[in-house]
Amino acid sequence: MPIYEYKCNTCKKEFETLVLGSDIPACPGCDSKDLSRLLSKCGFISKSTGSGGESQVTTSAASSACGSCTAGSCSSCGVG
């Protein structure tokens, strides 16, 4: 049962909701079903031991979908 992010095309409110099966969610602000599903961010942390025995941590939080993005947002591509 996935949680999706939506933006209401009527009142422009952004929200997350749990979607069960083929249910069509409604905006919690105006009850409209005219929604656009947003691309959700996801992240990971990978912990490993390097070749010299040192601990290494890799995270996706600072990576982005395009070269001009920062970890928090991107004004050129709309990710954020």
PDB file of N, CA, C and O in Angstrom, chain B, residues numbered from 101:
ATOM      1  N   MET B 101       0.844  -1.172   0.000  1.00  0.00           N
ATOM      2  CA  MET B 101       0.000   0.000   0.000  1.00  0.00           C
ATOM      3  C   MET B 101       0.891   1.237   0.000  1.00  0.00           C
ATOM      4  O   MET B 101       1.413   1.647   1.036  1.00  0.00           O
ATOM      5  N   PRO B 102       1.051   1.816  -1.179  1.00  0.00           N
ATOM      6  CA  PRO B 102       1.969   2.953  -1.300  1.00  0.00           C
ATOM      7  C   PRO B 102       1.369   4.284  -0.832  1.00  0.00           C
ATOM      8  O   PRO B 102       0.159   4.507  -0.874  1.00  0.00           O
ATOM      9  N   ILE B 103       2.266   5.139  -0.392  1.00  0.00           N
ATOM     10  CA  ILE B 103       1.908   6.520  -0.069  1.00  0.00           C
ATOM     11  C   ILE B 103       2.371   7.367  -1.250  1.00  0.00           C
ATOM     12  O   ILE B 103       3.547   7.353  -1.614  1.00  0.00           O
ATOM     13  N   TYR B 104       1.449   8.091  -1.834  1.00  0.00           N
ATOM     14  CA  TYR B 104       1.759   8.941  -2.984  1.00  0.00           C
ATOM     15  C   TYR B 104       1.651  10.411  -2.597  1.00  0.00           C
ATOM     16  O   TYR B 104       0.930  10.779  -1.670  1.00  0.00           O
ATOM     17  N   GLU B 105       2.392  11.244  -3.337  1.00  0.00           N
ATOM     18  CA  GLU B 105       2.303  12.700  -3.178  1.00  0.00           C
ATOM     19  C   GLU B 105       1.489  13.246  -4.346  1.00  0.00           C
ATOM     20  O   GLU B 105       1.661  12.829  -5.491  1.00  0.00           O
ATOM     21  N   TYR B 106       0.613  14.174  -4.037  1.00  0.00           N
ATOM     22  CA  TYR B 106      -0.244  14.784  -5.051  1.00  0.00           C
ATOM     23  C   TYR B 106      -0.236  16.298  -4.918  1.00  0.00           C
ATOM     24  O   TYR B 106       0.098  16.852  -3.870  1.00  0.00           O
ATOM     25  N   LYS B 107      -0.618  16.958  -6.025  1.00  0.00           N
ATOM     26  CA  LYS B 107      -0.885  18.395  -6.022  1.00  0.00           C
ATOM     27  C   LYS B 107      -2.277  18.572  -6.609  1.00  0.00           C
ATOM     28  O   LYS B 107      -2.586  18.064  -7.687  1.00  0.00           O
ATOM     29  N   CYS B 108      -3.101  19.297  -5.883  1.00  0.00           N
ATOM     30  CA  CYS B 108      -4.469  19.539  -6.340  1.00  0.00           C
ATOM     31  C   CYS B 108      -4.439  20.597  -7.449  1.00  0.00           C
ATOM     32  O   CYS B 108      -3.861  21.670  -7.275  1.00  0.00           O
ATOM     33  N   ASN B 109      -5.058  20.289  -8.574  1.00  0.00           N
ATOM     34  CA  ASN B 109      -5.102  21.234  -9.691  1.00  0.00           C
ATOM     35  C   ASN B 109      -6.125  22.346  -9.461  1.00  0.00           C
ATOM     36  O   ASN B 109      -6.131  23.339 -10.189  1.00  0.00           O
ATOM     37  N   THR B 110      -6.988  22.190  -8.456  1.00  0.00           N
ATOM     38  CA  THR B 110      -8.000  23.185  -8.153  1.00  0.00           C
ATOM     39  C   THR B 110      -7.478  24.226  -7.165  1.00  0.00           C
ATOM     40  O   THR B 110      -7.498  25.422  -7.453  1.00  0.00           O
ATOM     41  N   CYS B 111      -7.007  23.769  -5.991  1.00  0.00           N
ATOM     42  CA  CYS B 111      -6.572  24.718  -4.951  1.00  0.00           C
ATOM     43  C   CYS B 111      -5.053  24.780  -4.789  1.00  0.00           C
ATOM     44  O   CYS B 111      -4.550  25.571  -3.992  1.00  0.00           O
ATOM     45  N   LYS B 112      -4.312  23.947  -5.546  1.00  0.00           N
ATOM     46  CA  LYS B 112      -2.838  23.929  -5.559  1.00  0.00           C
ATOM     47  C   LYS B 112      -2.207  23.369  -4.283  1.00  0.00           C
ATOM     48  O   LYS B 112      -0.996  23.496  -4.099  1.00  0.00           O
ATOM     49  N   LYS B 113      -2.991  22.758  -3.404  1.00  0.00           N
ATOM     50  CA  LYS B 113      -2.457  22.170  -2.176  1.00  0.00           C
ATOM     51  C   LYS B 113      -1.663  20.909  -2.523  1.00  0.00           C
ATOM     52  O   LYS B 113      -2.102  20.108  -3.349  1.00  0.00           O
ATOM     53  N   GLU B 114      -0.488  20.729  -1.889  1.00  0.00           N
ATOM     54  CA  GLU B 114       0.295  19.509  -2.024  1.00  0.00           C
ATOM     55  C   GLU B 114       0.099  18.667  -0.777  1.00  0.00           C
ATOM     56  O   GLU B 114       0.091  19.187   0.339  1.00  0.00           O
ATOM     57  N   PHE B 115      -0.061  17.347  -0.972  1.00  0.00           N
ATOM     58  CA  PHE B 115      -0.302  16.463   0.163  1.00  0.00           C
ATOM     59  C   PHE B 115       0.129  15.045  -0.165  1.00  0.00           C
ATOM     60  O   PHE B 115       0.335  14.698  -1.328  1.00  0.00           O
ATOM     61  N   GLU B 116       0.263  14.230   0.876  1.00  0.00           N
ATOM     62  CA  GLU B 116       0.558  12.804   0.745  1.00  0.00           C
ATOM     63  C   GLU B 116      -0.658  12.028   1.209  1.00  0.00           C
ATOM     64  O   GLU B 116      -1.386  12.469   2.099  1.00  0.00           O
ATOM     65  N   THR B 117      -0.876  10.865   0.599  1.00  0.00           N
ATOM     66  CA  THR B 117      -1.976  10.024   1.043  1.00  0.00           C
ATOM     67  C   THR B 117      -1.687   8.562   0.722  1.00  0.00           C
ATOM     68  O   THR B 117      -0.998   8.251  -0.249  1.00  0.00           O
ATOM     69  N   LEU B 118      -2.215   7.686   1.539  1.00  0.00           N
ATOM     70  CA  LEU B 118      -2.124   6.252   1.333  1.00  0.00           C
ATOM     71  C   LEU B 118      -3.186   5.853   0.323  1.00  0.00           C
ATOM     72  O   LEU B 118      -4.360   6.180   0.495  1.00  0.00           O
ATOM     73  N   VAL B 119      -2.786   5.147  -0.729  1.00  0.00           N
ATOM     74  CA  VAL B 119      -3.731   4.750  -1.772  1.00  0.00           C
ATOM     75  C   VAL B 119      -3.923   3.241  -1.713  1.00  0.00           C
ATOM     76  O   VAL B 119      -2.969   2.478  -1.861  1.00  0.00           O
ATOM     77  N   LEU B 120      -5.145   2.824  -1.498  1.00  0.00           N
ATOM     78  CA  LEU B 120      -5.494   1.412  -1.407  1.00  0.00           C
ATOM     79  C   LEU B 120      -6.107   0.944  -2.720  1.00  0.00           C
ATOM     80  O   LEU B 120      -7.142   1.458  -3.146  1.00  0.00           O
ATOM     81  N   GLY B 121      -5.467  -0.032  -3.363  1.00  0.00           N
ATOM     82  CA  GLY B 121      -5.997  -0.596  -4.595  1.00  0.00           C
ATOM     83  C   GLY B 121      -6.220   0.446  -5.675  1.00  0.00           C
ATOM     84  O   GLY B 121      -5.308   1.197  -6.021  1.00  0.00           O
ATOM     85  N   SER B 122      -7.432   0.490  -6.206  1.00  0.00           N
ATOM     86  CA  SER B 122      -7.752   1.423  -7.287  1.00  0.00           C
ATOM     87  C   SER B 122      -8.464   2.679  -6.784  1.00  0.00           C
ATOM     88  O   SER B 122      -9.076   3.405  -7.568  1.00  0.00           O
ATOM     89  N   ASP B 123      -8.384   2.935  -5.478  1.00  0.00           N
ATOM     90  CA  ASP B 123      -9.009   4.139  -4.911  1.00  0.00           C
ATOM     91  C   ASP B 123      -8.465   5.402  -5.584  1.00  0.00           C
ATOM     92  O   ASP B 123      -7.281   5.482  -5.909  1.00  0.00           O
ATOM     93  N   ILE B 124      -9.323   6.360  -5.783  1.00  0.00           N
ATOM     94  CA  ILE B 124      -8.923   7.668  -6.305  1.00  0.00           C
ATOM     95  C   ILE B 124      -9.011   8.652  -5.150  1.00  0.00           C
ATOM     96  O   ILE B 124     -10.102   8.895  -4.633  1.00  0.00           O
ATOM     97  N   PRO B 125      -7.873   9.230  -4.730  1.00  0.00           N
ATOM     98  CA  PRO B 125      -7.895  10.134  -3.577  1.00  0.00           C
ATOM     99  C   PRO B 125      -8.561  11.471  -3.900  1.00  0.00           C
ATOM    100  O   PRO B 125      -8.745  11.832  -5.062  1.00  0.00           O
ATOM    101  N   ALA B 126      -8.910  12.182  -2.853  1.00  0.00           N
ATOM    102  CA  ALA B 126      -9.479  13.522  -2.968  1.00  0.00           C
ATOM    103  C   ALA B 126      -8.606  14.485  -2.181  1.00  0.00           C
ATOM    104  O   ALA B 126      -7.990  14.098  -1.188  1.00  0.00           O
ATOM    105  N   CYS B 127      -8.549  15.718  -2.611  1.00  0.00           N
ATOM    106  CA  CYS B 127      -7.767  16.755  -1.933  1.00  0.00           C
ATOM    107  C   CYS B 127      -8.351  16.999  -0.538  1.00  0.00           C
ATOM    108  O   CYS B 127      -9.560  17.184  -0.398  1.00  0.00           O
ATOM    109  N   PRO B 128      -7.493  16.999   0.501  1.00  0.00           N
ATOM    110  CA  PRO B 128      -7.995  17.266   1.843  1.00  0.00           C
ATOM    111  C   PRO B 128      -8.392  18.734   2.044  1.00  0.00           C
ATOM    112  O   PRO B 128      -9.080  19.065   3.010  1.00  0.00           O
ATOM    113  N   GLY B 129      -7.958  19.610   1.133  1.00  0.00           N
ATOM    114  CA  GLY B 129      -8.290  21.028   1.258  1.00  0.00           C
ATOM    115  C   GLY B 129      -9.629  21.403   0.648  1.00  0.00           C
ATOM    116  O   GLY B 129     -10.389  22.180   1.225  1.00  0.00           O
ATOM    117  N   CYS B 130      -9.917  20.839  -0.542  1.00  0.00           N
ATOM    118  CA  CYS B 130     -11.148  21.251  -1.238  1.00  0.00           C
ATOM    119  C   CYS B 130     -11.988  20.074  -1.726  1.00  0.00           C
ATOM    120  O   CYS B 130     -13.033  20.285  -2.341  1.00  0.00           O
ATOM    121  N   ASP B 131     -11.559  18.852  -1.468  1.00  0.00           N
ATOM    122  CA  ASP B 131     -12.266  17.628  -1.811  1.00  0.00           C
ATOM    123  C   ASP B 131     -12.310  17.344  -3.317  1.00  0.00           C
ATOM    124  O   ASP B 131     -13.070  16.486  -3.765  1.00  0.00           O
ATOM    125  N   SER B 132     -11.498  18.064  -4.094  1.00  0.00           N
ATOM    126  CA  SER B 132     -11.445  17.837  -5.537  1.00  0.00           C
ATOM    127  C   SER B 132     -10.691  16.545  -5.835  1.00  0.00           C
ATOM    128  O   SER B 132      -9.797  16.155  -5.084  1.00  0.00           O
ATOM    129  N   LYS B 133     -11.054  15.882  -6.933  1.00  0.00           N
ATOM    130  CA  LYS B 133     -10.333  14.695  -7.385  1.00  0.00           C
ATOM    131  C   LYS B 133      -9.494  15.015  -8.611  1.00  0.00           C
ATOM    132  O   LYS B 133      -8.952  14.108  -9.244  1.00  0.00           O
ATOM    133  N   ASP B 134      -9.378  16.301  -8.956  1.00  0.00           N
ATOM    134  CA  ASP B 134      -8.546  16.758 -10.072  1.00  0.00           C
ATOM    135  C   ASP B 134      -7.123  16.952  -9.543  1.00  0.00           C
ATOM    136  O   ASP B 134      -6.737  18.055  -9.155  1.00  0.00           O
ATOM    137  N   LEU B 135      -6.348  15.854  -9.534  1.00  0.00           N
ATOM    138  CA  LEU B 135      -5.029  15.844  -8.913  1.00  0.00           C
ATOM    139  C   LEU B 135      -3.948  15.462  -9.910  1.00  0.00           C
ATOM    140  O   LEU B 135      -4.206  14.780 -10.901  1.00  0.00           O
ATOM    141  N   SER B 136      -2.741  15.913  -9.630  1.00  0.00           N
ATOM    142  CA  SER B 136      -1.555  15.472 -10.358  1.00  0.00           C
ATOM    143  C   SER B 136      -0.662  14.757  -9.375  1.00  0.00           C
ATOM    144  O   SER B 136      -0.375  15.279  -8.298  1.00  0.00           O
ATOM    145  N   ARG B 137      -0.214  13.555  -9.737  1.00  0.00           N
ATOM    146  CA  ARG B 137       0.684  12.825  -8.845  1.00  0.00           C
ATOM    147  C   ARG B 137       2.094  13.372  -9.036  1.00  0.00           C
ATOM    148  O   ARG B 137       2.557  13.537 -10.164  1.00  0.00           O
ATOM    149  N   LEU B 138       2.773  13.650  -7.926  1.00  0.00           N
ATOM    150  CA  LEU B 138       4.107  14.219  -7.951  1.00  0.00           C
ATOM    151  C   LEU B 138       5.159  13.126  -7.877  1.00  0.00           C
ATOM    152  O   LEU B 138       4.900  12.030  -7.380  1.00  0.00           O
ATOM    153  N   LEU B 139       6.335  13.433  -8.371  1.00  0.00           N
ATOM    154  CA  LEU B 139       7.469  12.535  -8.265  1.00  0.00           C
ATOM    155  C   LEU B 139       8.038  12.674  -6.864  1.00  0.00           C
ATOM    156  O   LEU B 139       8.491  13.750  -6.474  1.00  0.00           O
ATOM    157  N   SER B 140       8.015  11.596  -6.117  1.00  0.00           N
ATOM    158  CA  SER B 140       8.484  11.627  -4.735  1.00  0.00           C
ATOM    159  C   SER B 140       9.990  11.452  -4.664  1.00  0.00           C
ATOM    160  O   SER B 140      10.586  10.731  -5.465  1.00  0.00           O
ATOM    161  N   LYS B 141      10.591  12.119  -3.699  1.00  0.00           N
ATOM    162  CA  LYS B 141      12.014  11.928  -3.444  1.00  0.00           C
ATOM    163  C   LYS B 141      12.180  10.686  -2.595  1.00  0.00           C
ATOM    164  O   LYS B 141      11.316  10.355  -1.784  1.00  0.00           O
ATOM    165  N   CYS B 142      13.268  10.019  -2.782  1.00  0.00           N
ATOM    166  CA  CYS B 142      13.596   8.901  -1.910  1.00  0.00           C
ATOM    167  C   CYS B 142      15.091   8.979  -1.611  1.00  0.00           C
ATOM    168  O   CYS B 142      15.839   9.649  -2.323  1.00  0.00           O
ATOM    169  N   GLY B 143      15.503   8.322  -0.600  1.00  0.00           N
ATOM    170  CA  GLY B 143      16.911   8.370  -0.241  1.00  0.00           C
ATOM    171  C   GLY B 143      17.373   7.057   0.337  1.00  0.00           C
ATOM    172  O   GLY B 143      16.571   6.205   0.720  1.00  0.00           O
ATOM    173  N   PHE B 144      18.663   6.910   0.393  1.00  0.00           N
ATOM    174  CA  PHE B 144      19.218   5.713   0.989  1.00  0.00           C
ATOM    175  C   PHE B 144      20.525   6.053   1.686  1.00  0.00           C
ATOM    176  O   PHE B 144      21.145   7.079   1.408  1.00  0.00           O
ATOM    177  N   ILE B 145      20.924   5.194   2.578  1.00  0.00           N
ATOM    178  CA  ILE B 145      22.228   5.276   3.231  1.00  0.00           C
ATOM    179  C   ILE B 145      22.857   3.900   3.101  1.00  0.00           C
ATOM    180  O   ILE B 145      22.255   2.896   3.482  1.00  0.00           O
ATOM    181  N   SER B 146      24.062   3.856   2.567  1.00  0.00           N
ATOM    182  CA  SER B 146      24.793   2.608   2.414  1.00  0.00           C
ATOM    183  C   SER B 146      26.034   2.664   3.293  1.00  0.00           C
ATOM    184  O   SER B 146      26.848   3.579   3.163  1.00  0.00           O
ATOM    185  N   LYS B 147      26.181   1.705   4.174  1.00  0.00           N
ATOM    186  CA  LYS B 147      27.342   1.637   5.056  1.00  0.00           C
ATOM    187  C   LYS B 147      28.185   0.435   4.647  1.00  0.00           C
ATOM    188  O   LYS B 147      27.670  -0.670   4.479  1.00  0.00           O
ATOM    189  N   SER B 148      29.493   0.663   4.488  1.00  0.00           N
ATOM    190  CA  SER B 148      30.383  -0.422   4.106  1.00  0.00           C
ATOM    191  C   SER B 148      31.764  -0.179   4.694  1.00  0.00           C
ATOM    192  O   SER B 148      32.034   0.867   5.285  1.00  0.00           O
ATOM    193  N   THR B 149      32.620  -1.158   4.521  1.00  0.00           N
ATOM    194  CA  THR B 149      33.998  -1.040   4.966  1.00  0.00           C
ATOM    195  C   THR B 149      34.872  -0.933   3.732  1.00  0.00           C
ATOM    196  O   THR B 149      34.772  -1.754   2.820  1.00  0.00           O
ATOM    197  N   GLY B 150      35.730   0.079   3.699  1.00  0.00           N
ATOM    198  CA  GLY B 150      36.621   0.290   2.573  1.00  0.00           C
ATOM    199  C   GLY B 150      37.742  -0.729   2.546  1.00  0.00           C
ATOM    200  O   GLY B 150      37.876  -1.541   3.461  1.00  0.00           O
ATOM    201  N   SER B 151      38.557  -0.686   1.484  1.00  0.00           N
ATOM    202  CA  SER B 151      39.629  -1.657   1.317  1.00  0.00           C
ATOM    203  C   SER B 151      40.671  -1.571   2.425  1.00  0.00           C
ATOM    204  O   SER B 151      41.343  -2.562   2.709  1.00  0.00           O
ATOM    205  N   GLY B 152      40.820  -0.418   3.052  1.00  0.00           N
ATOM    206  CA  GLY B 152      41.767  -0.253   4.142  1.00  0.00           C
ATOM    207  C   GLY B 152      41.142  -0.481   5.513  1.00  0.00           C
ATOM    208  O   GLY B 152      41.782  -0.223   6.532  1.00  0.00           O
ATOM    209  N   GLY B 153      39.911  -0.959   5.551  1.00  0.00           N
ATOM    210  CA  GLY B 153      39.237  -1.227   6.808  1.00  0.00           C
ATOM    211  C   GLY B 153      38.478  -0.033   7.374  1.00  0.00           C
ATOM    212  O   GLY B 153      37.825  -0.143   8.412  1.00  0.00           O
ATOM    213  N   GLU B 154      38.567   1.121   6.685  1.00  0.00           N
ATOM    214  CA  GLU B 154      37.857   2.304   7.164  1.00  0.00           C
ATOM    215  C   GLU B 154      36.371   2.210   6.837  1.00  0.00           C
ATOM    216  O   GLU B 154      35.978   1.613   5.834  1.00  0.00           O
ATOM    217  N   SER B 155      35.566   2.797   7.685  1.00  0.00           N
ATOM    218  CA  SER B 155      34.125   2.791   7.509  1.00  0.00           C
ATOM    219  C   SER B 155      33.741   3.846   6.482  1.00  0.00           C
ATOM    220  O   SER B 155      34.224   4.976   6.544  1.00  0.00           O
ATOM    221  N   GLN B 156      32.875   3.486   5.537  1.00  0.00           N
ATOM    222  CA  GLN B 156      32.418   4.405   4.507  1.00  0.00           C
ATOM    223  C   GLN B 156      30.899   4.507   4.550  1.00  0.00           C
ATOM    224  O   GLN B 156      30.207   3.500   4.698  1.00  0.00           O
ATOM    225  N   VAL B 157      30.380   5.731   4.418  1.00  0.00           N
ATOM    226  CA  VAL B 157      28.938   5.953   4.380  1.00  0.00           C
ATOM    227  C   VAL B 157      28.629   6.701   3.097  1.00  0.00           C
ATOM    228  O   VAL B 157      29.217   7.747   2.821  1.00  0.00           O
ATOM    229  N   THR B 158      27.709   6.165   2.317  1.00  0.00           N
ATOM    230  CA  THR B 158      27.264   6.805   1.083  1.00  0.00           C
ATOM    231  C   THR B 158      25.794   7.136   1.251  1.00  0.00           C
ATOM    232  O   THR B 158      25.006   6.303   1.701  1.00  0.00           O
ATOM    233  N   THR B 159      25.426   8.363   0.886  1.00  0.00           N
ATOM    234  CA  THR B 159      24.023   8.767   1.003  1.00  0.00           C
ATOM    235  C   THR B 159      23.561   9.406  -0.289  1.00  0.00           C
ATOM    236  O   THR B 159      24.358  10.020  -0.997  1.00  0.00           O
ATOM    237  N   SER B 160      22.291   9.270  -0.604  1.00  0.00           N
ATOM    238  CA  SER B 160      21.737   9.887  -1.804  1.00  0.00           C
ATOM    239  C   SER B 160      21.171  11.273  -1.519  1.00  0.00           C
ATOM    240  O   SER B 160      20.689  11.936  -2.437  1.00  0.00           O
ATOM    241  N   ALA B 161      21.219  11.720  -0.286  1.00  0.00           N
ATOM    242  CA  ALA B 161      20.601  13.003   0.078  1.00  0.00           C
ATOM    243  C   ALA B 161      21.221  14.173  -0.663  1.00  0.00           C
ATOM    244  O   ALA B 161      20.520  15.138  -0.968  1.00  0.00           O
ATOM    245  N   ALA B 162      22.495  14.122  -0.958  1.00  0.00           N
ATOM    246  CA  ALA B 162      23.151  15.235  -1.634  1.00  0.00           C
ATOM    247  C   ALA B 162      23.150  15.070  -3.147  1.00  0.00           C
ATOM    248  O   ALA B 162      23.523  16.003  -3.858  1.00  0.00           O
ATOM    249  N   SER B 163      22.748  13.929  -3.653  1.00  0.00           N
ATOM    250  CA  SER B 163      22.700  13.754  -5.097  1.00  0.00           C
ATOM    251  C   SER B 163      21.364  14.264  -5.623  1.00  0.00           C
ATOM    252  O   SER B 163      20.428  14.483  -4.855  1.00  0.00           O
ATOM    253  N   SER B 164      21.285  14.449  -6.930  1.00  0.00           N
ATOM    254  CA  SER B 164      20.054  15.000  -7.475  1.00  0.00           C
ATOM    255  C   SER B 164      19.829  14.521  -8.896  1.00  0.00           C
ATOM    256  O   SER B 164      20.677  13.850  -9.484  1.00  0.00           O
ATOM    257  N   ALA B 165      18.678  14.876  -9.437  1.00  0.00           N
ATOM    258  CA  ALA B 165      18.306  14.440 -10.769  1.00  0.00           C
ATOM    259  C   ALA B 165      19.017  15.217 -11.872  1.00  0.00           C
ATOM    260  O   ALA B 165      19.123  14.720 -12.993  1.00  0.00           O
ATOM    261  N   CYS B 166      19.497  16.403 -11.591  1.00  0.00           N
ATOM    262  CA  CYS B 166      20.218  17.173 -12.605  1.00  0.00           C
ATOM    263  C   CYS B 166      21.391  17.898 -11.965  1.00  0.00           C
ATOM    264  O   CYS B 166      21.435  18.054 -10.744  1.00  0.00           O
ATOM    265  N   GLY B 167      22.326  18.336 -12.768  1.00  0.00           N
ATOM    266  CA  GLY B 167      23.551  18.935 -12.264  1.00  0.00           C
ATOM    267  C   GLY B 167      23.375  20.265 -11.557  1.00  0.00           C
ATOM    268  O   GLY B 167      24.242  20.660 -10.777  1.00  0.00           O
ATOM    269  N   SER B 168      22.271  20.972 -11.806  1.00  0.00           N
ATOM    270  CA  SER B 168      22.097  22.281 -11.187  1.00  0.00           C
ATOM    271  C   SER B 168      21.334  22.238  -9.863  1.00  0.00           C
ATOM    272  O   SER B 168      21.163  23.271  -9.215  1.00  0.00           O
ATOM    273  N   CYS B 169      20.871  21.044  -9.453  1.00  0.00           N
ATOM    274  CA  CYS B 169      20.107  20.920  -8.212  1.00  0.00           C
ATOM    275  C   CYS B 169      21.014  20.971  -6.978  1.00  0.00           C
ATOM    276  O   CYS B 169      22.203  20.659  -7.044  1.00  0.00           O
ATOM    277  N   THR B 170      20.430  21.366  -5.876  1.00  0.00           N
ATOM    278  CA  THR B 170      21.089  21.232  -4.587  1.00  0.00           C
ATOM    279  C   THR B 170      20.368  20.131  -3.833  1.00  0.00           C
ATOM    280  O   THR B 170      19.381  19.587  -4.329  1.00  0.00           O
ATOM    281  N   ALA B 171      20.839  19.799  -2.658  1.00  0.00           N
ATOM    282  CA  ALA B 171      20.205  18.710  -1.903  1.00  0.00           C
ATOM    283  C   ALA B 171      18.769  19.025  -1.525  1.00  0.00           C
ATOM    284  O   ALA B 171      17.966  18.107  -1.358  1.00  0.00           O
ATOM    285  N   GLY B 172      18.421  20.315  -1.384  1.00  0.00           N
ATOM    286  CA  GLY B 172      17.083  20.673  -0.917  1.00  0.00           C
ATOM    287  C   GLY B 172      16.075  20.948  -1.999  1.00  0.00           C
ATOM    288  O   GLY B 172      14.909  20.575  -1.870  1.00  0.00           O
ATOM    289  N   SER B 173      16.505  21.600  -3.076  1.00  0.00           N
ATOM    290  CA  SER B 173      15.539  21.945  -4.112  1.00  0.00           C
ATOM    291  C   SER B 173      16.258  22.291  -5.402  1.00  0.00           C
ATOM    292  O   SER B 173      17.481  22.431  -5.422  1.00  0.00           O
ATOM    293  N   CYS B 174      15.502  22.428  -6.474  1.00  0.00           N
ATOM    294  CA  CYS B 174      16.056  22.802  -7.773  1.00  0.00           C
ATOM    295  C   CYS B 174      15.078  23.742  -8.466  1.00  0.00           C
ATOM    296  O   CYS B 174      13.952  23.359  -8.785  1.00  0.00           O
ATOM    297  N   SER B 175      15.513  24.957  -8.692  1.00  0.00           N
ATOM    298  CA  SER B 175      14.621  25.919  -9.342  1.00  0.00           C
ATOM    299  C   SER B 175      14.553  25.714 -10.840  1.00  0.00           C
ATOM    300  O   SER B 175      13.587  26.152 -11.466  1.00  0.00           O
ATOM    301  N   SER B 176      15.556  25.056 -11.453  1.00  0.00           N
ATOM    302  CA  SER B 176      15.536  24.905 -12.898  1.00  0.00           C
ATOM    303  C   SER B 176      14.715  23.727 -13.388  1.00  0.00           C
ATOM    304  O   SER B 176      14.152  23.784 -14.482  1.00  0.00           O
ATOM    305  N   CYS B 177      14.633  22.647 -12.594  1.00  0.00           N
ATOM    306  CA  CYS B 177      13.861  21.502 -13.066  1.00  0.00           C
ATOM    307  C   CYS B 177      12.607  21.243 -12.239  1.00  0.00           C
ATOM    308  O   CYS B 177      11.793  20.396 -12.608  1.00  0.00           O
ATOM    309  N   GLY B 178      12.435  21.959 -11.123  1.00  0.00           N
ATOM    310  CA  GLY B 178      11.227  21.816 -10.326  1.00  0.00           C
ATOM    311  C   GLY B 178      11.280  20.740  -9.271  1.00  0.00           C
ATOM    312  O   GLY B 178      10.317  20.563  -8.525  1.00  0.00           O
ATOM    313  N   VAL B 179      12.392  20.009  -9.187  1.00  0.00           N
ATOM    314  CA  VAL B 179      12.516  18.996  -8.143  1.00  0.00           C
ATOM    315  C   VAL B 179      12.725  19.697  -6.828  1.00  0.00           C
ATOM    316  O   VAL B 179      13.573  20.584  -6.732  1.00  0.00           O
ATOM    317  N   GLY B 180      11.988  19.331  -5.828  1.00  0.00           N
ATOM    318  CA  GLY B 180      12.233  19.964  -4.534  1.00  0.00           C
ATOM    319  C   GLY B 180      11.017  20.146  -3.766  1.00  0.00           C
ATOM    320  O   GLY B 180      11.063  20.668  -2.652  1.00  0.00           O
TER     321      GLY B 180
END
